[in-house]
Amino acid sequence: MAKRRLDRPWVRNKKTRKLEQATWEEAFTRIADEASKREPYDMAALAGDLVDMESVQTLKKLMGKLGIRKS
C-alpha cells in the first residue's frame, strides 16, 4: 500500500487532459475554483474503510464549508 499511496498532489492539465505534478497551493486553488462552479448537491465525498478517523473528520468539515450536507 505504501508504494501506491499518493504523497503529492496531481492536477489535470486542461489542454492535454494529462495529470501533472502540482504544489499543494495549486491543487487547493484548483479544487476551490472547480467547487465554486458547482452546486452543493452536485458534489459528494467517499471514504474507504482503511481511512483514519481524523481524515474523515477533516473531509466532513471541508464538505460542510462547501455547503454540502448529509442527504
N, C-alpha and C positions, 0 to 999 in steps of 0.2 A: 504493500500500500504506500509506503513512504516514497518509493521511486515514482509513483504515479500521481502524487499529490501536487497540486498547483501551488507553487511558492512565490509566484509573481503574477501580476495582472497581465492579461492579454485583451486587446480590443480588436474589433473587426475593422479593417481599412474600408472606408466607404466606397472607394473606387475599385479596388481589386477584390474586395469581399474576402480577403485572407486575414487570418489572425496575425497580429503583430504585438510584440512585447511592448508594454507601456509602463509608465510610472503609476504609482498609486493615485497621485493627483489627477493624471489624465483619465484613469479608469473611473474614478468617482465623479469627475466632471462629465464624462460621457453618460454615466448612469443617471445623474441629475438631469442632464439635457433630454435624454430619452424618456425618463419618467415624467417630466413636465409636459410632454406632448400627448400623454395618455390619461384617460380617466381612471380613477382608482379601481373601478370594477373590471378593468381590462388587465390587471396585474395580479399575480399570485406568488407565493413563496412555497418552496418544497424543501424538506429536510429529511435525510435518511436516518435510519436507526443507529448509525455509528456517529452521529453528530453530537458533540458535547452540549450540555445544557446552557453554558454561558454563550455559545454561538447561537443557539436557538433564541435565547432571550434578546440578544443583540439584534437578530433578524426581526424579531417581533417588534422591537422598538422602532427599527427602520421602517418597517411596513406601516406602523401606526403614524409615523411622521409624514409618510407619503399619503395618508388618508385612507389606507386600506384596512378594512375591518373584517373580522371573522364573519362569515356568512352562514 
